[in-house]
Structures are given as structure tokens and as C-alpha cells.
Amino acid sequence: MNVRGVVVEVEGPKTVSTQYGERELCEVTIRPDRGRGEPTMVTLWGDWTENGEQLQAGMELAVYDTEQRTYQGETQYTTGSDTMVVVEPDFIVDVTDIRSWVQCPRMYYLNKIDGLPLAYPVVKGTIVHEVFGDLLRGRDLDTAVEEQVEAAGLELGLLGRDVGDVTEDVRDHASAIEGWLAQGTLTETDEWRSEMTLISERYGIKGRADAVRRGMPVELKTGKNTRREPRFHDKIQAAAYALILGERAAEETSAAEMMGDGGAAKSDSPSALAAAPDTGTLLYTKNAAVERSEESGDLSPAKEFSIGPGLLEFVLRERNAIAAMEYDSDVPTGYEADAKCEYCFEQDTCMAVSGRLDQESKAGQVGSPIPGAEREYFEKFYRAIEEERREVHREYAKLWEQGAHERADDDRALVDLEPTERREIDGGRWELRAEGTGATSKIREGDVVLASDGHPIRGEAELARVERLGGPSPDAESGKSATGQEVVVTADEPVELRRLDIYPSELSTDRLLTALHDAVLKQPQPTKDVLFGRRDPEFDRPEETFIGNNPAQDEAVRLAVGAEDFALVHGPPGTGKTYTLATIVRELVDRGERVLLSAFTNRAVDNAMAALVEQGFEDIVRVGTESGVREDMQRFRLEQSGNPGELADKLRDAPVVAATTASCGSRIVREQEFDAAVVDEAGQLTEPGTLAATNLAERFVLIGDHQQLPPVVRAENELQESLFERLIETHPDAGVLLDRQYRMAQRIQAFPSRAFYDGQLRPATGEVAAQRLDDLDGVGPSALPDHLRDRVTFVDPDGAARGNTNPDEADAVAEIVEAFTDAGVAREDIGVIAPYRAQVAEIGQRVPDAVAVDTVDRFQGSSKEVIVVSFVATGDLDGPIFEDYRRINVALTRAKKSLVLVGDAAALSTDDTYAEMVEWAS
Ligand SMILES: Nc1ncnc2c1ncn2[C@@H]1O[C@H](COP(=O)(O)OP(=O)(O)OP(=O)(O)O)[C@@H](O)[C@H]1O
């Protein structure tokens, strides 16, 4: 029997006398059904009282395999021998975090805020793990070692390592693995899985097991261990995987039983605890490299240990302790698990961090605390980022809470795929192909997703990389992209490709935290003084003229080049932000400075690079993945794989390094230093997200528009305001408004200028202002029907919204698009914007492929000769596009010569700003 609910009250722990002697218990009152059910009592006995003490009202508690009794007509639950208690089950704790928490709770915290540094043991660890996977897949040792060392070329180069030495080092570790694999204990029938992604919906744990052999976890450690037993915290890691494997095994058995007795209730299927594997293996690969003469003890690399219920319960209790602490975003002190600081090599860091942030720590504090305002800032953003992490965890929970089609409707999955081909490719990986249904989703090429045979958690699932999406499959009739689309992914295992799910990643959350840490704890005082408003930014503007035909742009370059701290360039749509940015970067480089060029999206980074190339500047190194970087910018991309010295030099010598802000937090870029960071689309970046780039430079220039799309975050908190917006409000003098736009006809820009830019926006030239559709080749003056002839028009098709679609409106959009193409406008010159993906799909089916149809978010930063906006809403206005005027600003300012608004005039007129818009367009 399982029970789950929201904690109302906790009593205890108290000691009671039982027939087994004195025992401790906690009485927890919970309300099942997410707090809506009647209060129910759960009694936690023995060791579970530890977690009982950590509970507070409002937390969720799940208790599995409880004993149940009726007391005075009420059902009560108590923990029994197989019972497992889970605190905050939706908080998904990583297995490696449980391991470090058991080692020391402060270690867990320090790892979290500081990330993994670029250090040889870390890089070597990664290489050995890759080789391990290769060997399990039957690859030749020498080839695997050689290829994996090469793949880490850039990191090794930055660390100044020699390929020969590293190869030898890795080979030692690899031969330990190979020797163990070849041992007689392994047979042909051994069933192996390498790198298995495991997510537990029951226990709120996730992780990636190095390998699973005959259902039992195997963990690889590149250290040595000359004892007979594995280290305790290593056992914890393997046992955590065993917990999840037990959950899967129990589910499989009960599923099989259900099938067997035609759906009757299962009888004696094992509990998840009983179904857990009873043995784990730790493989200490360094043992093989140790000289027997120098070291005594047990030098065999593989150490097996037995996993009993006591250990599994311990692991879960520790996981619960983390979840309970994170409920309030508390900071651990080291006392929680009785840390032993004397021998800890993190002691210095631990003491320094506690000293500077004035945190309680068992190790003690060194140094003086940072000013109160900085500490408050750190704590405020720390909490905000942790809230964001909780939202990411909600996304994990949706993997099992939502049904397949519900997820597909939410654009989180592509379902009902028909597997067509599985092919082994280089490196023992697999290419998997399937026929899609043509449905849309948030999944994009280059994304890492969960590929599964039907269910991402309960079925066979593996992390896979999306190689190709949505291209017409070879045998599909040419025509609409919505019929028969091929899906191609690559993965380590040959999963039967029936479904793809977005894999929620905590990586960006982790990186926000390290950026915050670096900004507050590592930046020099003068830099922080301006950031925290203790000093005004200073400028030493050059006298030169940089851009002759546009005074505001010229002033922006002068300000940016002369900035000693920071400069802000506010660029409304089409005002030459990218052009100005490229000029700024060139001028900085001309002055001998090293520049980091960054932006939130790969697309923006590539656009900025293209503008530099257009201005004749090509001395750029682009950091990014192959699928992230657009085709014509690939030639600037720095490979990770290759000759270490050459790759490292290429990066170190580059006067301009271009990377997304997320990549700025990578081990590779985080080590680099720059004179200036120039950040585009800064209005779309969270404050810590911006810091990821600005931390690496002495000065920074932010370019953006806070009247366009804000940062993309899930939580509603401080992360929604960009650093750009905050600084432009606090330091208007450090900013320049680019006020001349090169995009829209006068008639089109009139309303956005008035509504969003205090009427300050003007066409840059008479030509821009007076442009008309019949300026385009092949378009005649009277080619359009009357009602579309004006530069801005409004069409009310009298449709009705059905959920997030409005089919009549989609029909109207298709007719309008046809009218424009009939008039001679090229399809590529037409764009359609709709608020919801469902309506995007609806319209996509009705217009030719070459017409770009997308949501506002995907249109930011681009423009078209003709833009048609579909509003969908009838009745009243709700939905993301309406809540935030910045979205409508983006939608309206994409058009150059013709803008058609399609919607329900009455519905739109219920809001003052939209009413004004309708009046302007009608
Ligand atoms: N000073 C200038 N003289 C001539 N043309 C310019 C000047 N500044 C910008 N342009 C042109 O105006 C157009 C728009 O510029 P750009 O793409 O830099 O705008 P943007 O502000 O980045 O646009 P978006 O709002 O989409 O980000 C480009 O074709 C660019 O070459």
C-alpha cells in the first residue's frame, strides 16, 4: 500500500516501549491528493524518524509499501520492513550529489556553486569513462584509447598535456578494464548496458550508471583503492542506481503479471526494495597501474559488495535529507553528516566560501565577509536559481505524470513514431531512424532527448542526439512538410525508436549558479563596485567618428570603445544593433583588445559573426557544437578533437572568441580571459546568465532591447529581469538609444514607436520610410486585392478559437498568403506569426513550405517583406502573446513593407493597447 500527501503536522520523534524494546517514532499527519484529501496519520519508525525530523508543513511525503490499519474508523499507515519513505518526491536528486553529500554536505554545496574546474583528473576521468563504454561495446582497446584521447584534444591542450603521456596513462586504466572484462567470471551471456540513464519517479533520483551488468550496477573510478572493500561513498553511488534498478524490475514483474492474469490485481510481485539487485561492483582502474612492490593491499581493480535493504534505505534517507534541505534553499554546514574536515582537500575552499559569505561551516571561516548588499544579492539569486531548478524538476515529473498524447499536445514529445532503421555507426554508436507523424514540438535538431520504445521512464530509453528532424523522408510524396517526416537520432544503444521526449536539463541552472558564484566571489572589487551601484561607470570617449551617417550608432561605438566599466546600447527593431555591434568589436580589436562575443542563442552569435564577416573581419574562433553553429559559420568553429597544442593555441590566440552565454560557463571558455565582453540580445538574458559572459572580461558592452522578448525562464522571480534592463534603469547615462530604423515603412513603425519607444523611433532614410510592396521585382501596383493594399491592414475572419487554434483564421491567413504570392511576392519574403504552436501547425498545413510560419519567440531577430500575424483569440484575451506587450512589439516590427493583422477586432479591443493597435491597422 502506498500513500502520498502534503505534510500538515509532525509530532516526535518520541521514544516508546514496544514488545521489541524501546523504539523511536514520528507521527506525521498528511493530506493525500496534493493536500486536498482528508488528514491521514503516517507513523515513521526507527531510522525513518531522521527524515521525520526534517519534515515541515507543506512538504510532500510519499510512503511506499506501508502497513495499514484501521483505528477508530480511520485508516492509518506505519512503516514496515519493506517500506520506503520519500521526502519531496518531485525533487529529483542526482546520484552523484547523494554521493558527495554522504562524503560531506558542504562538498555537495561547493560542487554545486563552483562547478567542475578544467583539471587533468576530471578530463582524464571523462576519457577513461568513454573508453570503458567503448570496451563494453566490444571495441579494440588501442583504437578506443587513441580516439578518445584525440576527442579531448582541446581540453588537454589547454591543460598543457602531451598526447603520448595521456595515452599511456589512459591505457593503464583501460587495461584494468579489459583485464576485468576478460576474467572468467564473465560469460558470453552476460548482459551489458553501458551508460544507462536512470530516472526514478518513485524515489526522486536520477543519474547515469556507468554500466549495468545482468541488472546490477557497475561504477568506474579512476582512483586507486587498495582495500578489499569499495569506499563507502562509492558504494552509495552504486546502491543509488540499485534502488532505481529495483524499481524498474518490480514494475516489469508486475506488468508481466498483469498481462498474465488478464489485468487482475497483482498478488505477490516483489516490492521495489526486494527486487533491487543485491550486488554492486566498483572498478578502481588505477589499481592496475600501481606497482605491486610499492603498494601493499588488495590491488585487484574490481571490488564487489553486497547491497542489502539497510544500505538502500540509508541511501534514500540521505537523498531525503538533501530534498528537505533544498525545500528552503538552505545551505549545509557540514555538521549534518558529521564531516571530518582535517583530511579534506576542499577544506580551504570551504573555509574561504564560508568566510566570504558568512556561512556557518564546520571547517570554520577565513577571510572577511563581502559587503552585506553583495551577500543579499547572492542569496536572492541563489534562491531564484533554485526555484528555477524546481521548475526543471517539475518538467521531469511530467515525464511520468503526462500521458504520451498529452505530452505531444504540449509540444514536449514526438510520439507514434514508426521505427524504420537501426544502423551501427562509428564508435559503436547507433543511428536510429523512424517515420514521424509530422507533428510539431519544441524538440530541435542538435538537442539531446530521451529516445524510447514507448515510455521514457518505464520503457527502454536512452539519451539520444537529434540529427535530423522534419526533412521529408525519402519515400514521402514531395509536398507539405506535415506528411511523413523522417526523424534521425544517434545514441549509444539501439533503442526501438517510437518516441522522443524533451530531456529536462539542469545544466543551464547549474551554470547560472557558477556564474553567480564567480561574479560575487571571484570578481575584483572595482568591478563589483559598479555592479552594486557603489561607483558610477566611467568613460573615456574617443574623439573619432566611427559611423558617419548615423549619430546615435556613432555615439554608441564611442561609448562602448571608451567604456572603462560598461556601456549599454539600446537598439529597437531594425536600428542596426548588429551592424553597430560588429563595428564595436572591430574597433576594440583594432585597439589591441581581446573580445568575447556572446549572446543567449546560437542564432544571435552567428548573426553577429556574419555582420563582422560582412565588415571584412574574420579573425574569429567560434566555440559551439556542430549542430549548434550555422552552415556558413562552421569554418570558424573550433573542433574539440585533434592536436592539443594546436587547438589550444587557436583558442588562446584568437582576438575574438564567439560563444553562447551557456558555453561561456563551459570548462573551456570559463578559463579564458578577455579585455571586453560584447553581449548581443542582452535583454533576453537573465542577470546571472549575462554574468557568465561578463565575468570573463574586464569591461562589457550589452546590446539589446528590453522592449522585446524578456529572458526565457520558468520560475516567476528575479530571473525575469535582465541585467541590461536593470542597468539601463539605474544608469541611463551609460546607454545610447539607437533611434533610426532601417527596416519598416513609416506607416508600419508608427504604432510600435508610439506604444513602446515614446515615439522616438524614426525611419533612417526617406527610402526606408516610403518603401512599398511594388518596389519588389515582379510586384505590380494594383496586384493586391483592395483590402490588402494599404501597408498595414486588419482582417477579421469571424472565426472561433478552438483551444489554441482558430481554423477559420488559419484559412484566412492562407488566402492572404495566396493573394500576396499571386501578386508576385516570393514565398521566402512572407512570414506568418501565431501565438501558439498549434496554430503554427494549423497554418503550416495550409501554406507553401517556403513561407516561414512560427511563434514570436522564433521570429525575434528576423524580418520579412510581408508579415501576417494571426491572433487566434476570440471572446477574451488570454495566452502568452497577450500578457506581455513585448511579444506584440516583436510581432509587429518584423515587417518591412506590408503587415496584415488577422484577428477578432472585438476581442482585441477589450484591451486598451490592442484597441489602439486595431484602430491603427483598420
Ligand atoms: N549606419 C548604417 N548605414 C547603413 N545601413 C545600416 C546602418 N546601420 C544598419 N544598417 C542596415 O540596416 C539593416 C538592419 O540592421 P541590423 O540587422 O544591424 O539591425 P538590428 O537592429 O540588429 O535588427 P534586429 O532588430 O532584427 O536585431 C541592415 O541591413 C544593416 O546593414
The ligand as a Gaussian input file, in Angstrom:
#p B3LYP/6-31G(d) Opt

LIG

0 1
 N       24.636000      53.086000     -40.339000
 C       24.076000      52.323000     -41.262000
 N       24.149000      52.673000     -42.559000
 C       23.579000      51.920000     -43.496000
 N       22.910000      50.784000     -43.254000
 C       22.794000      50.390000     -41.990000
 C       23.380000      51.139000     -40.940000
 N       23.078000      50.505000     -39.780000
 C       22.373000      49.414000     -40.107000
 N       22.197000      49.348000     -41.423000
 C       21.459000      48.298000     -42.142000
 O       20.181000      48.169000     -41.569000
 C       19.746000      46.832000     -41.569000
 C       19.337000      46.417000     -40.166000
 O       20.492000      46.365000     -39.371000
 P       20.766000      45.242000     -38.319000
 O       20.489000      43.912000     -38.882000
 O       22.071000      45.509000     -37.720000
 O       19.561000      45.609000     -37.318000
 P       19.217000      45.035000     -35.919000
 O       18.908000      46.196000     -35.045000
 O       20.276000      44.109000     -35.482000
 O       17.903000      44.248000     -36.191000
 P       17.051000      43.351000     -35.186000
 O       16.072000      44.255000     -34.541000
 O       16.412000      42.378000     -36.064000
 O       18.010000      42.742000     -34.229000
 C       20.885000      46.029000     -42.141000
 O       20.651000      45.755000     -43.477000
 C       22.092000      46.946000     -41.979000
 O       23.079000      46.714000     -42.953000

